[in-house]
Amino acid sequence: MAKATPVSDTSEVWILDTHRVGEMAQCKALADMLGLPCRIISLQSDFSLPEQIPNTQNLRLILSFGNAVQAALALRGRCKNTPAIVQLGRPSHVPAAELDLIIILPQDDYPVAPNVLHLRFPLNGAHKSQTFIPQIDPNMRHGGTVVLYGAPSRQFFLDKQDTYKLLRFSHELARVNQEPLHVLTSPRTPVEAEGWLEDISKTIPMQMYIFRKGVNPFQKFLHEANRFVVTGDSASMLADTCRTGVPVWLFPLRPKHSFMTRLQASADWLGLQNIRNGLVRRGWLGSGTCFGKWHAALAKQNYIRLVTPELSPQMLKWQPNALRRDDDMQKCYASIMKLPLFIAR
């Protein structure tokens, strides 16, 4: 890499841009909460630093997400004032001790450490001034039952049979609550799945909204829907809908089990979890995700309901309890303010 040519910059917080919309949304939310001058540094396609970076004289905090962690460490190595690194998401094969704060997303399986903060939800839609999910008057909303349809992923299967089960449940949920049914696809939904939805819509009445750039009523339904049904592949969709305060039903998807996930499960079953956790903290072993554990915890705490067979009409009228905590942003803020460069400010 060519030697960096410094340019003038007064920003105290730098975000390392991975060009992934969901990751950057959470980094920007965290930076906005701090209220400090912020700059976005666009990483190269291999997540390395660009050839030219600004002058680091005023830099106090580097925000990185996922694969950007190596670039964050490289950037700090160029600085004279040793800025803090706050990593969102699992740091791949990096010792936890090399980072000032690690903010772990709720679906991630990462062990506890003194500098690790585990979130209840991703930071999508989180607010510094809001510590509880708002209590919503259901009579003030008229958007009906809304299905947010994701996609198959590295962690989950989602086929036509799953899609039919999802829409059959959602139709019954809408019928019991005397509401129209709307189905929204996501940017990740494959064309094949759009075809499944079209076929099923011939037998199950619903209004479909196929995602197209510039034409997406997602935000509108966040403000108007009476309830949501969300496929279990997306943490961000689940966070966005839960923060509306309306009932959220989670449709679990069939998990994919890789060799590594099977090996990890076997190690834990043999009582080797503490050893595995120690290797992860040292950066010698990677960690994975555990959506099911997170979903089960949210259901137990009454944030969501899981879609299960043979639910009674009364159960389908479920409304969440009031006073459900949503203080992840406040915890992030408090943890960052304890870092040495902020205490000394």
N, C-alpha and C positions, 0 to 999 in steps of 0.2 A: 504494500500500500504506500502511496506517495505521502510525503510529509505534509501534515495538516497546515493550512494557512489560516491563522486566526483572523477573525473579523470582529468588529465591535459588537458587544452584546451586554445588556444589563439585567437579563433575566436570572432570577434566583432558582427557578424550578425548570428542569428540562424533561420533556417526555420523549422517550425513544419510540418513534413511530414504526410499528410493525406492519402497517398497511392492512390491518384487520379491524374492521369497523367495530365489532363488539369489544375487543380489547382496548381500543383507543377511547371508546365512549367511557369506559370505567376509569381509565387514567385521567381523562379530562375532567370527569366528575370529581375525582380526588384533588386535582390541581385547583379547580375552581373553589373547592371548599377551603383551601389554604389561603386564598386571596392574595397570592404573591405573583409578581411578574413571571410569566411562563413562556417558554419557547418549545416548539416541536422540532425535533431532530429526525429527519427522514433516514431510516436505515436502508442499506442496500438489500438486494433480494436474498442474500444469504444471512441476513440479520447482523451484518457487520457495520461498523461506523462508516459514514461517508468520508471521502478524501479530505473535504474541507469542513472544519467545525468552527463554531464561534469561539471567541476568547472566553475562557472559563473562570476569569477572575471573580465574578460575582455568583458563580454557581454554588448552591448549597444543597440541592436535593435533585437526585436523578430518579425518575419514575420509569421503571421497566416492567414489561409484561411477558411472561412465558419465555420464548426463545430469545428475547432481547437481553437476558441477564448477562451473557458473555460480553456484549457490547457495553453494558453498564459498567462492568468491571474494567474493561479496557479504557473507557472514558475516564473513570476515576483515576486510573494509572497515569493519565496525562495532566492531572490537576495538582497544583501546589497546595491547595487548601483542603484536600480530601473531603469532598462532598459526601453526604449520606446517600445510600442506595435503598430505595423502597421498591421491593419486588412484588408485583401482583401475580398470583398463580404460582404453580410449582416451579422452583428453580432447578432446571435439569442438570443433574450431576454437578452441582455446585454446593460446597459445604455451607450449611446454614450460618456458620459463624462469620463467613466473609461478607454477609449482608447485614445492614443495620435493622431492617424490618422486612418480614415476609408476610404478606397478606394473602392468606390461603382461601380460595373460593370454596363454597360449601360442598361442591361435588368432588373436590379433590381429596385424595387419601394421602395426607402428609402428617408426620408425627408432631407432637407438641414439642416446643423449644422456647426458651426465654424470649426470643425475638420473633416468635411466630404468633400471628393473630388470625384466628379462624372466623370467617364470616358466616352469618346466618343466611344471607342472600348475596348474590353479586351486587355490585354498586349501581346497576342500571336503575335510574329513577330515584335513587336515595337522596335525601336532603339533610343538610346539617341541622336545620331547625326542627326537623320532625323525628321524634323518638318513638312514636307509635303509628301503626297503620291506621288511617282515618276510619271512623265509623260512618258508613254510608246509609242514607235513608233509601231503601229499595224502591220506594214510590217515586223517587226523583229521577230514576233511570228508566229508559224505554228502548234500549238497544237490543233486547232479547238475549238469547243464548248464543254465544260466539265460540266457535271452535278455532283454535290456533293450531294449524297443521304444520309440523316441521318436516323431517326427512330421515331416512336411514342414515346411520353414522358409524363411526368406528366402534362405538359402544353398543349400538342397538340395531335390531331388525325392525323394519316397518314395511309390510307388504300389503297386497290388496285385501287379504282376509283380515288383517289387523285394522285396516282402514274401514272396512265394513262394520266391524265390531264397535269401533270408535263412533261412527256416525249413527249406528243403531242406538247406542246408549245416549248420544247427544240429542237425537230426535225424541226419545222418551223423556229426557230431562226437560227439553223445551215444551213438550206436550203437557207434562204434569204442571209446569209453572205457567202454562198458557202464554207462551212466547214464540216469536218466530225464530228460526234457526239460521245462523249465518256461519259460513266456513271460509276462513282466510288461509291461504297458503303463505309460505315464507320465501325469502330469497334462496333458501337451500333446497326447496321442494323440487324433486326431479320431474321432468316432463312426463315420465311414465306414471308417476303418482297423480299428476293432473288428469291423466286419462282414467285412472281408477275412480277419482272423484266424479268425473263427468258421468261415468257408467252408473255409479251408485246413486247419483242425483235423480236418475230416472225412476227409482223406486222409493227414495226417501226425500220428501220435500225439503228443500233448503235453498238459500241464496248463496251462490259461490262467488268468491273474489280471488281470482288468480293473480298472484303477485306479478306486477310489471313495474319497472322502474318509473317513478313519477306518478304511479297510480296505486296507492296502497292506503286503505282506510284504517290501518292499525291504530294510529293515534286517536282517530275519531271514536273507535270502539272502546279504547281504554277509558274514555270519558263518558261513554253512553251505555255500555253493555250491562245487563243485569247479572250475568254470570259468565264464566269462561270454562271451557274444557281445553286443556293444553296437553299436547303429546310430550312424553317424558324425555325427549332427546335434548331439549333446550333449557339451559339454566336461566338465560336472560328472559325468555318469554315467561317463565314461571315467576321470576322476580317482578317483572313489569306488571303482570296481572295481579299478583298478591298485593302489591302496593296500591292498587285501586281501592281496596277495601271490600270488594264484592266477592261472592263465593267463587272459589277456584277449584275445579275438579282436575285431577292429574290422571291421565290415561297412561299407565305403565307400559313400556315396550319390552319386548323380549331381549335380554342382554346377549351380547356376543362375548364369548370367552376365548381369549387368546392364550397362547402358551404361557405368557408371563403372568396373566391374571390367574390362571390355574395354579401356577407355581407359587404365587403369592398366597393364594387361599390355602394351599397345602402347607406352606410354612407356618401360617397362622394357626391352622388346625393342629399342627404338631407342637404348638407352644413356643414358636420361634419369633413371635411378633416383635418382642423387645430387641432382639438381635437385628431383625430387618429394619426396624425404626432407627436403630443406631447407625446402620450402614447408609440409610437415606440421609440422615442429618449430616453425615461426614461427606456426602456427595459421591459415595462409592456405588450407590444403587439408586435407580430412578424410582419414582412413585407413580401411582396411577389414579384412577377416579373410582368413586363409589356412589353413583347416583342413587341407587336403591336405599342406601343408609340415610342419605339426606332426605329423600322423599318420605321415608318412614318417620323420621324425626319431625318433619313439618306436619305430617298427618297427626301424629301423637299430640303435638302442641296446638292443634286445631287451626293451623294456618291454611290447610288444604284438606280436601277429601280425595281418597284414592278411588278410582273407578273399579268396582268389584261386581260380580254377577248377582242378579236377583236382589237389587236394592228396592225397598218398598217405596211407594209414592211419598210417604212422609219423609223418608230419608233424603229423597231427591229435592225436598224443599229446604235443605240445610242452609243455615246462615251462620257465618263465623262469629265467634265471640268478640266483644270489644276488648280494648286494651292489649292488643298483641304487639309486642315490642318490635321496633324497627330502628335500632340505634347503632347499626354497623358503621355509618359514616362518623358518628360521634366517637366511636372507639378508635377508628382510624386516625381521626384528628388528634385525639388525646395521645395516642402512641407516637405520632410524628412529632408532636410538640415536646416529647420527652427526649428526643434525640439531641446529642450534645450541641450541634450547630444552632439549634432552635432555642435551647436553654440559654445559650451564651448571647443570643441576639439582643 
